[in-house]
């Protein structure tokens, strides 16, 4: 016991609750100094200290009034208290899926505060049993939730000391205080996997939740949040939905200057280090607007051409999507775990395809604003200086959460040699035609319309599996995040914010070139691959909701995009939220109109792509890296003429709704959530950014549509297409316990390989020169309003 306590003394000391530090500071100031010294520099009222003291006292004795809504009037409180007493006890919450999900989601609320702090509008206030509680846990209150003991399979009760020892064994001191947690670090992720496996293999939900709550104080904020996400994704006795991650950790998605503005709203910003003390007092709510072009928010100098892509790289939802995707696709546990069936189907291929689509989207945005397409950051560039530098400007005050990279930074030669060694190992075995894994040899082949090697190759490059091929993708991110060669890590070190850096696209251009080299070794697709017997003709047009003229689409800068924040100390629990307005690329919704004539009844998959009509002249240009897949969906064809309409917002790539942490908790408390919402994870590309920006005078694109027959062994034959056709399976995959991916063809087909002579139009011609009847294209113009 003494050994365990000594081990964690340093952690507890470094992670001391800010609440206590504030209290000591205030007591010292009040007792030993003149009141004027304790006043704010702008001469504001002295009662801020009494509010802090009273709030701290209230937190420790846990006598907070329970609230269900933001309203503070006594009538609402009376009604809500009656409702809570009858339903939101721990016994009630833990015996149903919605209640268990709410208990887990509430752990993301006020994540920096002790576990006994009121959460979820004040209705959740957790307390550990005596066997697990620290000495400073306040007495449980009647309106709170007293958790249960942690029990073994033999029925024995685990003590606090025993749980700490288990943590020591799992964590192995890889993440001591001061260590920056990164999902791209294989050692960090190994710790998370061990922790999540430990949580999810507990005998029941009660023991798991008590263990998570008890260990919260010993884990970094990022690791704890990541573990909560992982548990939600893996457990079968809770829902699948998680809140918009922007609302859980907003400091990763909005610049520090904005966070300070929230803190100091209504007060003159004072000099010195007294800003954070006021953080908890911004409790009256309100709205703020962020101007991305303001110097204090600008991450790349205005004179640098790369600054033109601020609306894409800095967009909170684009970055949150990247993090959420990595979090969903990285959940793995041992094969003996009760939740192992949640691993997503064709995970390695999903990694390849999602990042190719990110590259395609960046290329179309670059062409829209007059920039050249992405050039690689690979072996030929690793020994060169990197321009431009990048400063994310994330973090409060003088404390930067992510280190800035100066202009002209260089990679250590030893790191370049390390990455090149990984690449050489991969290239050699791809050329050989086999990958060597612990389980044996995997043949890289394309058989019967199915690419049987791509997912394994993706697993190897992303390092989902340990292998002789090293850790090319994740090590690359970590090495690039350290190009500044100083304290801390740059944004490339974590998927939360990596897309912000211009070098992200360059590095993934290099990674995708490796995948493209593999794809092209199979040669162009044949008539058998590309055709659809029985389909006689196929045509497509689009019509915007904004105008009657067909094949014109419209984008604009939405200056009223918003995110509602209510966590991370931005307001007192249950009493307020903050609405942040920012500028985001958006578009007018549109409809696809298709006509298919079929000789007989059949079923197929329609794929719709968008690519620039004018292909740039560049050695780095390949149509596979310029074609954004807008939609993919199942269709039943009747004999004769079929008219098919499809709304753009129904795309299987798009996130359909993103509930904030505040909104999701409210929905769960009130039971105001459908079964489909409850079982949906929230993953998907931002709906607002479906289309590239285009240009003010109009920018010409080609819309390319393909209808392909189902393969004989496709899961599509048995899939629930009522759910899939409006879900996000194309972007986020499908869990294996829900049948796996319904479409067996390669992701991105038929533009996953370079077409004959590099021209996609050659795909529309059969070997005999006739026009292929199951493919269609149309010129569309995207008109942008600044």
N, C-alpha and C positions, 0 to 999 in steps of 0.2 A: 504493500500500500504506500509506504514511504517513497519507494522508487517511482511509482506512478505519479504521485503528487509532485515529486521533484521534477519529473519530466515535463509536466504541464504547468509548472509554476511560471516559467518564462512565457508560455503561450497566454496564460490568463493575465499576466502582467501587461504584455504587449497589447492584448485585446481588451483591456479594461473598458468597462462601459463608460461612454462619454458622459452619461447621466451623472455618474459619481464624481467624475472630474469636475463637471460644472458645479455640482453641489459644493464640493470642497472649495472651489474658487470663490463661489458666492459667499460662503460662510466666512472665509478668510477676509474677503473684502469688507463685509459688513461688520466684522468684529474688530479688525485691526487697522482699518483705514478710514479716512474721512469720506462721507457719502459722495462728495463731489468727484472723488477719484473713480468711483464705480459707475458714474454716469457715462452715457454714450458721448462721443466727441461732439455730436451735434446738439448736445444739451437736452436729449429726449428724457422722458419721464423715468424716474428711478424705479417705478413699480415693476419694470421688466424683471428685476431680480426677485421680487416677491412672487411674481407669476411663475418663474422658474422654480423657486423653492416650493411653492404650493403644488406645482405640477409634479415635481420629483417626489414630494411627500405622497401625493395621490397615487403615483405609480407604484410606490413601495407598499402602501397599505391596501392597494387594490380596491378602492372604494368608488371607482368610476361609475357614472351612470351609464346603463346599457342603452345604446341607440340602435335603431334599425335604419334610420334615414338621416339625411343631412339636416333636417329641421330640428331646431332645439326647443321648440315650444313644448310645454308640459303636457298638453293634450296628446300630442303624438307619442311622447315618451311613455305616457300611461298605457296607451293602446299597445305599443310595441312590447313593453315589458310583459304584459299579459300573454302576448303571442309567444315570446321567447321562453317564458317559464313553462309553457305547455309543450314546446317542441325542441328548442336548441340546447338541450342537455347533451353531454357527451354520449350518454347511453343511446339517445335518439340518433344523433349524427353518425355514430359509428356502425349503426345497423342497417344503413341504406347507402346506395352508391352515390347519390347526390350529396349526402352528408359527409361521407368519407372524402369525396372530392373537395368539398368546401374546406374541410380541415387541412388538407394538403395545400390547397391554393392559398389559404390564409397565412401559411408560413412564408410566402413571398411578400406579404404586406409588412411594411415597417421592418424590413429585414435587418436593419442595423440595430434595432432595439432588442432588449431581452425578450425571451420567449413568452414571458408573462405579461408583456405589454398588450393592451386591448387592440384587437385587430378586427378587420371585416366590419367596419362601422360600429365597433364596440361590442359586438355580440359574441366574438370569440376571444376568450382570455384563458390561456392554457396554464395548467399547473401540474407539476410532476409529483408522483407519490413520494413519500418520505425516503424510500430506498434509493431514489434516483436524484432527488432535488439537491442543489447546492445550498450552502448555509444561508445565502442571501435571498433565497426565494421568499417572497412575502406570503403571508397566510392566504390560502385559497378563499375565494369569495363565492357566495351562493350562485351568482350569475355567471360564474366561470365554468370551465370544463376541467375536471380533475382526471388526468390520464391514468391508465392502468399500469400495473407492474410489467416488467419484461420477464417473460417466462420461457424456460427451455422446453424442449419436446418432452422431457421427463417431468415437467411441472415445477421445477425449481425456479426460484426468483433470483434474477441477477441483481447484484448491487451496483452502485455507481462506480466503485473501484474496479469491478470486473469489466464493466462496459468500457471504461477508460483503457484498460489493458488491451481489450480487443481492438480499440482504435489505434493504439500504439503499434500493434502487430500489422494492421492493415495499412496505416499511413506510412510507416517506416521513416518518418521524419523527412520526407521529401519536400513537404510544403510547410516550413516553419514560418512564423510571422515575418512579413516583409518580402516574401516570395510572391511574384506576380503569377497568378494562375493562368494557364493557356491551354485551350483545347487542342492546339497543334503540338503540344509537348507530350511525347509518348509516355514519359514517366508520370506527368501530372494526370493524364487520362487513365493510366493504369491504376492510380490511387482512387480516382472517381469510380472506376469499374469495380474495384474491390469493395468500396464503400456501398455502392448501389447494390451489389450482389449481397453484401451483408444485410442491408436493409430488407431487400425483397425476399430473402430466405428466412426471415424471422417466422416464428410459428403462426402468427396471425397479424392482422392489421394493427391491433392494439399494441403489441410488442414493437412492431416496426415504427409506428408513430412516436411512441415514447422514446425509442432509441434515437430517432432523428431529432427530436426536440432536445433531448439531453445533450447530444453531441454538437448542436448548433454553435455553442459558444467556443468550441475548439476548432471549428473550420472557418476558412476565409469566406467572406461574403460570396464571392464568385463560385467557389466550390460548393457551398451549401445550396445556392440557387440552382446550380447545374444538377446537383443530386436530386433536388425536388422535381425538376423537369423530368429527369430520367426515370424516377420512380413512377411518376404519372404516366409516362409513355409505356412502361413495362407492366404495371399491375393490371390485372383483369377485373379486379373488384372495385375500380373507380372509373371515371370517364376518361376521355382522351384529350379533351380540350384544355389548352393553356391560354393565359391572357396574352395580349399583345406585349411582347417582351420590351418594347419601348417604355411601357408604363411601369415595368418592374425595376429597371435600371436605366432611368432616363439620362444619367450622366454619361452613358456610353453613346448616346445618340444626339444629344444637344450640347453645344459648346459651353464651357465653364462660365463664360461671361453671361450667358443667359441664365444659368443656374444661380449666379450671384444676383442677377436682376430680380429673380423670383424672391430670393432671400431678402433683398433690400427694397422691395417694392414699397413705395410710399415713404421711404426714409432716404435721407441723403447718404450716399456711400461714404464711409469714413475710412481714413487711412489706418494702417496697422493690421494686426492679425486677429481682429475681433469679429470677423464676419460670421464664422460658423456658429458662434454662440447664438445668433439671432435666427438660425435656420428654422427652429421649431415654432417660431412665433408667427410665421406667415400662415395664419390659420383662417383668414377671412375669405380665402378663395380669390377668384378674379381671373383676368385674361391678360396674356402677354403676346406680343407679336415679334417674331424674329426676322430680321432683314439680313439674308445671307450675304449681301454685297457689302455690308458694313465692315470696316477694317477689323474690328474686334472679333468678327466671326470668320473672316477670310483665312483660309488655310494655305492657299497658294497665291503669290503676288498677282495682282490684276494684269500686269504686263505679260505674264507667262500664258501662252495659248492653252495650257492644260487647265487653267482656271475656268475655261468656258464650260467645263463639264461638272460644275459644282452641283447642279440640280440633280444629276444622276448619282455621283459618288457620295455626296453628303446626305442624300435623302434618308431620313430615319427608317422608313419602311423597307427600302432596298437593303440596308444593312441588317435590320432586324430579320428580314427574310433569310439572309445568308446565315445568320447565327442559328435561327430556328431550324433551318434545313439541316445544318451540320449536327445540331443537337438530336434531331429526330433520327437521322441516318447513322449516328454513332453509337446508339444504344445497343450494347451487347452484354450478355451475361453468360455464365457457363451453361453447358447443355443440360446440367442437372437442375438448373433454376426453374422454378414454377412458371416464370415469365419468359422463358427463352423463345417461345413461339412468336413473340412480338417482333422479332428481327425482320426488317423489311426485305422483301423479295428483290433480288438483283441489285443489291446495295452498291457494289462496285461500279456497275453500269450507270446507276443513278448519279454517282459522283462524277463520272465522266460527262454525262449528258447535261447535268445542271450547270456545270462550269463552262461547257461549250456554249450553252445558251447565254450565260452571262457575258462571255466573250463576244458572241454575235450581237447582243444588245449594246454593249459598249461600242462596237464598231459602227453600228447604225447611228448611235448618238454622235459619235465623232464625225461621221460624214454629214450629219445634219448641221453641225456648227462649223463646218469647214476645216476639220482636222484630218490628218492622215489616219489610216487604220492602225491598229495596235501592232507594234513591233515587239519581237520576243525579248525577254531577259533570260538568256540561257548561257551555255558555256562560252560562247563567243563574246558575251557582254559581261560576264562575271568579273573579269579583270579590269573593266573600265569604270570610270567615275559615273555615278548615277545622278541624273538631273531629271526633273527638279527635286529639291528637297521637299519635305512634307512635315507640317506641324498641325496636328489635329485640333489643338486648342481645347482639348477635353480636360476637365479637372477644375477644381475650385482654387481661386486666388493664385498664389505663386506655385501651388502644387499641381504639376501636370500628371494626369493619370497615365498618359502614354508619352514616351520620349519622342522628341522631334528629330528628324533626320535632316542634316544640313545639305546644301548643294554640294555635289562632288564627293559624296560618301563612296567608299570602296569596300568590297567584300574581302575578307581575309583569304589569302591564297590557299590556306589549309582547308577552309570551308568550301572553296570552289572545287578543290580536288576531291573532297568528300562527296559532294553532290555529283560530280562527274563519274565517280566510281559507281554510285548507285545507278546512274543513267546507263553506263556501259554494261552493267550486269543485266539490266532490263532489256536493252536493245539486242544483246547477244542471244538471249533466250527467246525473244520474240522472233528473231530471224530463224532460230532453230525450230520454232513451232511448238515449244512446250514451256510451261512454267513449272518450277519445282517448289512445292510446298511441303509442309510437314506431313500432310495426308498422302502425298504422292505426286505423280506427274499430272498436269492438266494440259490436255491438247488444245491448242488454239486453232479452232476450225469454224467454218460456216457450213451448216448442214440443214437442209430442209427449211430454209428461211429463217433459221435461228443462229445467232452469233454465240457460239459456245465458249468463247474465250474472253470477251470484253469485260464481263463482270469480275472475273478473277484478276485480270490485268488492272482494273480499277481498284480492287482490294489491295493489290500489291503497291501501286503507285501512291494511293492515299495512306497506306499503312494500316488498313483495317485489320490486317493479319500480319503477324510477325513472320519474316521470311529472310532469306539470304540477300534479298534485293534492297535491304535497308529501309530508308524512311524518306524517300525523295520529296514528296509533296510537303509533308509536315515539317521536316527539317529545313526545307527551303523557306517556308514561312518564318520559322524561328530564326534562321540565319539572317534573312533580310530584315527582320524586326530589330536586329542588333547591329545594323550597318553603321549607326551613329557611334558605336564603340564607347558607350558611356553608361551611365546609370539608367536602369529601367529598360523596358521593351517598347518598341514602336508598335503602331497599330496592326502591322502584318502578323503580330504574334497571337492574335485572337480573332475568331470569325465574327465577333460582335461588331468589329469596326474595320476589318481588313480591306473591304471594298473601297473605303475612303481614299486609300493611297493609290496614286497613279501607277505605281509599280505592280499593283495587284493584277491588273489586266495584262501587263507585259509578262509576268511570271506564268500566268495561266495560258497565255499564248504559247509559251514554251512547252508547258505540260500538254496542251492539246495537240501540239505538233507531234508529240510522241504517240498519242492515241490515233491521230490521223495516219501516221506512218503504218501503224498496225492495221487499221481499217483498209488502207489502199493495197495492202499486200494480197487481198482476195480478188482484186481487179474490179471492174465495173459490174453493176448488176445486170442480169440477163433478162430476156423477155419473160421467162418463167417467174422471176422474182417480181417484175414490175407490172405484169399484166393482170387483168381481171376478166376471165372468160364470162361471156354473157352480158357484160356492160357495153352498150352500143354507143353511148354518147354521154358527155359530162360537161356542164358549164357552171360558172360561178360569177356572181357580181356581189358588190357590197353597197349598202345604203346607210348613210349616217342618219342618226335621229335629228341632227341639226339642220339638214338640207335635203331637198328633194332630188337633187342631181346625183345619179349613181356614181360610185367609184371615186368619190371624194371623201376623205376622212379629215377630221379636225382635231388639233391638239391646242392646248393653251396652258398658261401658267396660272394655276389656282392659288391665289394669295390668301385663301381662307381655309387651307388644309389645317387640320387640328388634331391634337392628341391631348387627352385628359389624364392628368397626373394626380395621384392621391397617395403615393407611397414614398419611401425613402426620406421621411422627415419633412416632406414638402407641405405638410399640414397636420394638425392634430387628428388623431384617429377618429373617424366618423364625423368630423365636423366640417371638412372643406375639401375642395379639389382645385387644381389649377389647370386652366385651358390654355395651351400654347398654340398659337396660330403661326404657320410658316408657309412658304411658297413651295409648291410641288408641281411637277409636270402632270397634266391630266388630259383627258380626251372626251369627246362626245361619244356616247355609246353608238354602236352600229349593228347592223344585221347582215349575216351572210345569206344569200339567196342562191340555192343550187338546184339544178335539174339533172336527174340521172335517168337514162332509159335503159332498162334491163330486159333481157330476153326471158328470164325466169326469176323466181323469188330467190333471194340470197341475203347474206349478211356480210357486213364489212366494217372497216375502220376508215374514217375520213381524216386526213391530215392536211392542215392548212399552214403554209409558210409565207413569210414576207421577206423580200430581199431587195436591195437597191437595183434599179434598172441600169444604172451606170456603174459597172464594176471598176473599182479603182485600179490603175496600173501600178502594181507593186509586187515585188518578189514574195511578199508576205500575204498576198491576197489569195484566198481560196474560198469558193462559194459556200463550202460547208461551215466556214467561220463567219459568214455574212447572212445566213438564213435563219431568221427567228421563227420558231414554230409557235404559231398563235393559238392553235387548238388541235385537239385530237379526240374523236368521239366515235361511238358505235352507231351503226345505221342498219335498219332493216329495209331491204329493197323489195318492193312488190313487182310483179311482172308488169311491164309497160313503163309509163312515164311516172317518175317520182319527183315531187317538189319538196325540197328540204329547206327549212329556215332555221337559223341558229343565231341566237343573240350573243354578241361579243362577250358580255359579262358572265355567260355560262361556261366559258372556256375551262377545260380541265387542268389548266395551268394556274388559275387565279385563286387567290384567297378570297373566299366569298364574304366573310365577315371577320373583323378583328375586334373582339371585345377587350376593353381595357381591364386592368386588374380590378378597378372600382366597379365597372359594369358587370364583370363576370361574377364577382362575389355577390352582388346584389341579385343577379338572376338566380344563382344557386340558393340564396337564402329564401327567396320568394317562390322557388320552384318554377320560375318563369323561363324555362329552357326546354326546347324540344329534344327528342331523343336523337335526331340527326345532329343537332348542334352539340349535344353532350358527347357524342362519339366522334366528333370531328376535332382534329388537333390544332387547327388554326394555321397550318402550313400553307404556303402558296405564294406565287409572285404577286406583288401589289397590283390590284385591279386598275388603279389609277394610271399605272405606267405600262399598260399593255402595248401601246403604240410608241414608236420612237418619235422624237420631237418633230421631225420634218422641218420645213422652212417657210418663211413668211410668204414667199411667192409661190409656194407649192413645191414639193419634192416628189419625183416620180419613183414609184416602187412597182415591183411585180408581185402579185398575189398568186401563189402556186398551190393548187389543191390536188390531192391524190386520194382516190378511193381504192382500197385494197381488200381482197377477200380475207376472211379469217383463216388462219392456218389450222390444219386438221387437229392438232393437239392444244390449241389455244384455250386458256382458261375462259376466254370470252364467251365460249359456248354455254357456260354455266354461270357466268358472272351476273351480279345484280346491277344491270345497267341503269335502272331508275336512280340508283345512288351514284354510280360512277360517272354518268354523263353530266352531272352538275357538281361532281366532287373535284378533288385536286390530284387524282392518281397520276396524271402525266408528269407532274412536277415533284410530288412528294412520295410517290410509290404507294404500295398497298401492303399491309401486314400479311404475313404468311398465314396467320390464323383467320384471315378474312379471304383466303383464296389466292393471294399473290397477285402479281401483275396480270391483267386480263389479256394483254396484247403481247404475243411472243416475238414479234418482229423487232429488229434492232431499234433502240430509241433514236429518233431523228431520221429514220428511214423515210425516203431513199437518199436523203442528203447527209447521211452519216459518212458516206464515202465520196471522194471526188468523182464527179460525173465524167463521161468520156470527153476528152479534150478540155476539161475544166468548165464546160458550159452546161448549165442545168437544163437548157432547152433540148439537149440531146436525149434526156430521159424521156421526153415526150414522143420520141420516134422509135418505132420497132426496128428490128434488124433489117427488115425489107424496105424501110423508108417510110412506111405508112404512119400516120399520126396515131398515137396511142389513145384509145377511146375512154380510158378511165382516169385521165389527167386533164386538168384545165388550168388556164392562167388568164389574168386580166391585169391591165395597167391601172394602178390607183395612184392618186395624188394625195399627199398628206400636207395639209395647210396649217401652219402654226400661227397662233396669235400670242405675241409676247405678253 
